[in-house]
Amino acid sequence: MPESDRVAALRSVELVVPDLDPAVDFLTRAWGLSQLDVRGETVFLHGTGKDHHCVALSRGDAPGISGMTLGSDAGGGRIVS
């Protein structure tokens, strides 16, 4: 496997939650994340890293993972899925 294809980090995760406000409250109080931005029904939360956000929460009927961004170990590249 080429080095550029190796996953080195989970950069961010996009979660769908039925109750957006309690989820934001939990992640800001328990994990210490900061609310960074709100776009429509999506709230972006920032941690201590250099990336824009580490968690994006969107309101939806059923809870789940809607996406994630992975970091490669070659030159700080990104692998998006």
ZAFIDO-495420 format. One record per residue (C-alpha): residue number from 1; chain; x negated, y negated, z. Coordinates in Angstrom, 3 decimals, always signed. Each point is the difference from the previous one (the first is absolute). Layout:
BEGIN
- num  chaine  X  Y  Z
- NUM  A  X  Y  Z;
...
end
This chain:
BEGIN
- num  chaine  X  Y  Z
- 1  A  +0.000  +0.000  +0.000;
- 2  A  -1.436  -3.421  -0.918;
- 3  A  -0.823  -2.117  +3.023;
- 4  A  +2.441  -2.679  -1.171;
- 5  A  +2.850  +2.518  +0.381;
- 6  A  -0.628  +0.804  +3.665;
- 7  A  +2.454  -1.406  +2.507;
- 8  A  -1.703  -1.795  +2.880;
- 9  A  +2.847  -1.859  +1.661;
- 10  A  +3.711  -0.501  +0.263;
- 11  A  +0.327  -3.708  -0.772;
- 12  A  +3.751  -0.430  +0.368;
- 13  A  +3.230  +1.926  +0.257;
- 14  A  +3.471  -1.001  -1.162;
- 15  A  +2.791  +1.318  +2.195;
- 16  A  +3.768  -0.027  -0.473;
- 17  A  +1.989  -0.400  +3.220;
- 18  A  +3.757  -0.276  +0.610;
- 19  A  -0.440  -2.560  +2.797;
- 20  A  -2.604  -2.547  -1.048;
- 21  A  -0.034  -2.309  +3.046;
- 22  A  -0.683  +2.707  +2.629;
- 23  A  -2.760  +1.467  -2.202;
- 24  A  -1.690  -3.410  -0.355;
- 25  A  +0.360  -0.572  +3.734;
- 26  A  -1.578  +3.375  +0.824;
- 27  A  -2.970  -0.417  -2.341;
- 28  A  -0.737  -3.538  +1.157;
- 29  A  +0.304  +0.776  +3.727;
- 30  A  -1.361  +3.569  +0.230;
- 31  A  -2.625  -0.103  -2.747;
- 32  A  -0.844  -3.703  +0.203;
- 33  A  +0.654  -0.682  -3.697;
- 34  A  +0.878  -3.514  -1.152;
- 35  A  +2.923  -0.848  -2.250;
- 36  A  -1.616  -1.487  -3.077;
- 37  A  +2.696  -0.460  -2.614;
- 38  A  +3.628  +0.787  -0.808;
- 39  A  +1.138  +0.565  -3.591;
- 40  A  +3.659  +0.846  -0.285;
- 41  A  +0.623  +3.155  +2.043;
- 42  A  -3.737  +0.741  +0.482;
- 43  A  -2.161  -1.107  +2.951;
- 44  A  -3.799  +0.109  -0.334;
- 45  A  -2.052  +0.610  +3.148;
- 46  A  -3.704  -0.750  +0.347;
- 47  A  -2.539  +1.693  +2.244;
- 48  A  -3.644  -0.874  +0.478;
- 49  A  -1.270  +0.978  -3.448;
- 50  A  -0.722  -2.118  -3.037;
- 51  A  +2.906  +1.338  -2.058;
- 52  A  +3.167  -2.076  -0.399;
- 53  A  +2.066  +2.440  +2.088;
- 54  A  -0.273  +3.456  +1.517;
- 55  A  +3.743  +0.715  +0.294;
- 56  A  +2.911  -1.088  -2.162;
- 57  A  +3.466  +0.742  +1.389;
- 58  A  +3.054  -0.010  -2.258;
- 59  A  +3.621  +0.476  +0.980;
- 60  A  +1.581  +3.131  -1.456;
- 61  A  +2.659  +2.617  +0.713;
- 62  A  -2.365  +2.868  +0.784;
- 63  A  -3.412  -0.262  +1.684;
- 64  A  -3.046  +0.966  -2.029;
- 65  A  -3.323  -0.923  -1.531;
- 66  A  +0.423  -1.910  -3.239;
- 67  A  -3.674  -0.521  -0.788;
- 68  A  -3.552  -0.370  +1.197;
- 69  A  -3.265  -1.592  -1.057;
- 70  A  -3.184  +2.006  +0.412;
- 71  A  -3.559  -1.305  -0.039;
- 72  A  -2.831  +1.772  -1.794;
- 73  A  -3.503  +0.338  +1.394;
- 74  A  -1.650  -1.439  -3.113;
- 75  A  -0.484  -3.735  +0.144;
- 76  A  +3.150  -0.805  +1.964;
- 77  A  +2.258  +1.050  -2.854;
- 78  A  +3.681  +0.779  +0.305;
- 79  A  +1.970  +3.043  -0.917;
- 80  A  +3.695  -0.817  -0.119;
- 81  A  +2.686  +2.640  +0.185;
end
